Each structure stands twice: as C-alpha cells, then as structure tokens.
Amino acid sequence: MKILISADMEGATGVTWPADVLPGTPQWERCRTLFTSDVNAAALGFFDGGVDEVLINEAHWTMRNLLLEQLDERVQMLTGKHKPLSMVEGVQHGDVDGIAFVGYHTGAGTQGVLAHTYLANSITGAWLDGTRASEGLLNAHVVAEYGVPVVLVTGDDLTCLDAGGYAPAARTVAVKDHVSRYAAVCRTPARTAADIRAAAKEATALAVRHEPVRGGPFAMELEFDADHLAAAATVVPGVAESGERRVTYSSETMYEGIRTFKAVTTIVSAAMEEQYG
C-alpha cells in the first residue's frame, strides 16, 4: 500500500504569520522544523497502520521547505517546483492508494489562518461550479479522477471543517484554532505530532482505490484584487473576463482545469507590481 502526502505549510503547527512561511526569514527557518514534525508524524502513523510506502510531495511556495534529514528513513520526498500536477504530483501513476493533505488551509476570501488559494493575496475568491474553492477542494477533484481518496487532512479548525465538504470520510486533525487570518490558538508540537500520528494510523483503513470519477465539465471562476490581473489572465487560451476583476474558464477534466489554473496564476504573478499589486 502506498500513501501520497501533499504537504503545505500554512496549516502547520504554530504557523500564523506570513514570515512563518516565507522562505529566507528567521521565522521560516524555525517553522520548518514544526512543519517537518507534522509531516513526519503523518508518515509514522501510516507506517503504524501497515502502509508499505510513503511519498511526500513538497507543496509550499518554493517546494523546498521540509527538512529531509528529520524525516523517517522509510519515506521518500519529492521536492522542487515545476511539477505537472503541482501539489498532488505523483498521484497520476496508478500506484497511490490514498492521499493526505497535511498543513492545508482555507481558501481565498474565507476565514482561516493565512487563507488563500494558490496566490497569497491577489486572488480574492475562487469558485468551482459555483462552490467557493480551497486548494483542498480543487486537489480533491484532481485526485478523484485517478481513483484516489483523501484520507487525512490537517490544518486549522476551519480547514478541517472545509474538508468535510470535499472528503467527508477523511480523518482530520486541527493543530490550531482560528482567531484571525494572522492569529490562532496553537497546540504544542508534541501534542499535534501525537494527534496526527494517531489519525494517520486510523486513516490507513480508508486508503482504498476506487473507480476514477469523471465529473466534468467543470466551470472555474476567479476574482482578483485588481482589474489588470483579470485582463492579464485572459492571455491563457480559454480564459475570458466575466465581470469586474473576474475571469472564468471551463475544462472537461480537473486535470485540465488545475493545469489551466496553474497557467493563470503564473501569468497573474508576472503581472503584479511589488507595491501596488
């Protein structure tokens, strides 16, 4: 049995502030250890449950944040950017039985610690078929097309609540309770590691591949904090302006949908100015 861990950082233990997750800052260096602890605890729990193989896909920012030397020797880690399926790279090869979203967060325009959808602040809302979309929801639709269930989600308490909408059977662990976008009541790493490990062990029983889900076509709508970003996004074929600061596009599969989303965010990032966005 093989588990894929998609590891993001905003939902990690102790993380509440941009500097906690921005590579190169002293706080990021400190929080890397906390992030690694959460991910390692999930891997240990899956091994406790009888999993044979755990692949960790680094999914935050530069995708070079986890400390490999602090992980259990049995795991493998995929690190670095420019992966075809980004946050869920590795799911497409037909050998993954379940996926865990560790360190996840809520979506742009919603409450939650460091809430966003792919871009830290330029996307103010994302909707999939009319439902406000977090990265968890988008990625859950991608992995469903490969017959892989989401079995574990960790993050703040609102992230766990969000997971109930796209993976109701998954085990969830809240490592902190939301107070504001930049504040939370945090549990200690010793406690969160124990909670995550126990939940991952239980989640192993949910790692049963199913028939691929073909739910398309999908309609995606994105809202930005500036009109020129919406205009820039229309450079991507199939993306059209749909309203003030909004664009929309459709895709037959979520594989195509998430790749178009990646293209849009890449173009939009290049169109942002340092001070005015």
N, C-alpha and C positions, 0 to 999 in steps of 0.2 A: 504494500500500500504506500502511495506517495501523496504527500501534502505540499501544497504551494503556500507560502506565507507572503502576502503582499504587505510590505512594511512601510508605513508612512510615519511622520514624526510629530505632527501637530497634536495627535491624540495620545502621545506617550506620557508616561508617568512624570509629573512635575512640570510639564511644559505648559506655559500660559502666555508667553510674551514673544513678539517677533524675534528678538535677539536669541531666544532659546533655540530657534530653528534655522537661523540664517548662518550658513557656513562661513567660518572665519572669525566669528565673535567668541569671546571668552565663555559666554553663557552657552553657546552651541557646543563648545568643547566639553563643558560639564554635562550637558543634557544628552550628549551622545552615549554616555555610559548608561543613563536611565533608559534611553531608547533601546539600546542593546539588551539591557536586562529584560525588558518586556518581550522582545522578540525571542530571546533565548529561552525564557520561561515557557512561551508557547511551543517552541520546538521540543523542549524537555517533556511537556505534557503530552504531546503527540507521540513521542517515543514511549512514554509510560503507557499509552493506550495501545501500543503494538504496531505503530507505523514503522515501516522499513526505511523510508527515505523522506527527508525534508529539504526542500529547496526554498531558499529565502530570496525574494526579489526586492531589492532596494528600490523604493518608490518615491523618495522625498527629494525634491529640489535637484541637486547635482547627482543624486542617487549614489553618493559616496559618503555616507554618514555613519553607518554601522561599523562597529569595531570587530573585525573578523576574529582577532585574537582572543576576544572574550566570549565567543560562541562555542557551543558544544562541538566537539571534534567530529561528530557524526553528520553535521549539517553541511550543505553546500550553499554558497551565496552568489547570486547574480548581481553584480554591481556595475554602475555606469549608465550613461544615457544613450538615447537614440535606439531604443528597442521597439520593434514593430507594434507590440501591444502595451508598451509603456508599463503602467502599474501592475498589469496582470500578465506580463510576458512570461512564457513558459507553459501557460495553460493550453496552448494550441497543439501540443504534440501527442495528445491522446494517452498520456501515462499518468495524469494527475487525477486523484480520486476525490479530493476536496481542497478548498481554499480557505485561508484565514485572512481577514483584514485586520491587521494589528497596527495600532496607533492612528486609526482613522478619525475623521472629524465630520461635522455637519457641513451643509452646502452653503454657497453664496447667498446672501440675503436672509439667512435664518439665524436664530440664536445658536450659540455654541462657541466653545473656546477656539479661537483662530479660525472661525468658519470661513470657508471659501470653496470654490470649485476650480481647481487647477491653477488659476492665476490668483495671486494673493489678494488683490483688491480691485482689479479692473473689471472683472465680471461681477455684476451685482445680482444676477439671477440666471438660473439655467433650468429649463423645463423639458422633460421628455414626455411626449404625448400628453402634455398639459399638466404633468405632475412635477413639482419642483424637485430638481435632481441634485443629489450629493454625488461625490465621487463613488461612494459605496453603491448607490443605486445604479449608476452608469456601468461600473465594473461588474456588478452582479448580472446585468443583462448580457454583457460580453461573455462571461464565463458560462452562462446558461446555454449559449449556443454551442459550447463544447461538452455539454452534459456534466458540468462540474458544479456541485453545490457549495454555497458559502456555509461553512460550519462554525466559524468563530469570528466575532467582531469585538475589538477592544477600542476604547477611547473615552471621551467624557460621557456623562449620563445621557445627554441629548443625542449623542451618536448612537448609543445603544437603543434609544427609543426609535431613532431613524431606521436602524437595522430591522426593526420589527416590520417595516413596510416592504422591504425587499428580500429579507431572509428570515421569516418568522420562526423557523425551526432552529436557527443558529444559536449557539451559546454566546452570551455577551458578558463582558466584564467592564464595568465603569472604574477607571483608575482615578477619576476626579469628578467633582460635581460643578457644573457651570454656574458662575456668578455673573460674569460678563464676558465679552469677547477676549478680554485680557486678564481675567481673574478666575480662579477656581479654588475649591476646597480639595486639596490633594492628599491622597493616601501615600504612605511611605513605600519605597521600592521593595522592601521586604514583604510587605503585605500584598502589593499588586503582583509581584512575582508569584507568590503562593496562589493567589486567586486565578491568575492567568493559567498557571500550570494545571491547576485542578480543572478549570473549564476546558482546556485543550484536551485533557485526557478524556473527559466526557464527550467532547465533540468528535472524537475519533469514530465513534459509532455512527455518526451522521455522514461520514465520508463514503458515500455510495454513489457511483456514477449513474446518471440517468440518461434517457434519450435526449439528444440535443433539442433545445427549444427554439423554434423558428417563429419569432413573434412579430416580424416586420410586416409592412414597412413602418419605420419609426420617424416621428417628427420631432426635431430638436429646435428649441428657440433659446437664444442667448440675449441677455441685456447687459450693456456696458455702462461705465460711468461717464463716458464722453462720446459724442456723436461721431467724431472722426475715427474711433476704434471700430464702430459698426461699419463704416464705409470701408475701412481697411480690410475687414473680414471678407467682404464680397469679392476680393481677389481670388478666393478659393472657389473653384467651379462648383456650382450648385447652391452656393450661399447667397441669399438675397436679403436686402433690408425689408423689414416687416413692420416697422414703426419707429418711433423716436428712440434712438440708441439701441435698437433691436435688430437681430437678424434671425433667419430661420433656414433650415435645410431639412431634407428628408433622405433616408437611406433604407435600402432593402434589408440590411442586416446591421446588427450592432458592431460587428467587425468593421464594416464600412463607416458606421456612424462615429465610432470612437477615433478612427483614423482621420476623419474629416474634422472632428473636434480638436485633435492634436494640431492639424494644419492651421485651423482658425486661431488657436491660442499662440502658435508660433508667429503668425503674421501680426497679430494684435500686440504681442510683446515687442516686436520690432518697431511698431508704430507709436509706442509710448515714449513720452519725454520724461526726463528724470524728475522734474519738479511739478509739472502740470498734468502728467499722465497722458 
